[in-house]
Amino acid sequence: MWTAWEFPDSAGRPLHQHFDGQIYAGSHDRALDALLEGRVGAAFVSSVRVDEYLRRGVISIDSLRVLWRSAPIHYDPFVFSSELCQQLKTRVRELMLERSPEMETFLRSRRAARIIPVSHQAYQPLLQLMTPH
């Protein structure tokens, strides 16, 4: 949803001047499906979801045209319960950031290159975009 606010700012004109209307499909997959079925002319979707559709052969590289890319948005974070002791949090953090055969297997399963530590501050630009204008 926040891309629907960020896109017009970067394009220099309101969203309604680019598209006839807007719908909320409910998920990135549903937005891609609506695009593929011809129910919409464009969709704001995660590149991760597009990559998955490409990998599964649902779409071909020639079937889409990228109109715009947002600044990178951090993938889903791993978070700790506030009830965990600091020692356990530190050990889990170390294990997640350490390069080990187990972590490499996990990363491959997620189609990820690495895990990086982030703080709440890293999400501030996203939170600002999510605040209604």
Summary of the structure (lengths in Angstrom):
residues: 133
radius of gyration: 18.4
end to end distance: 12.2
largest distance: 54.2
contacts: 241
relative contact order: 0.11
helix: 50%
strand: 0%
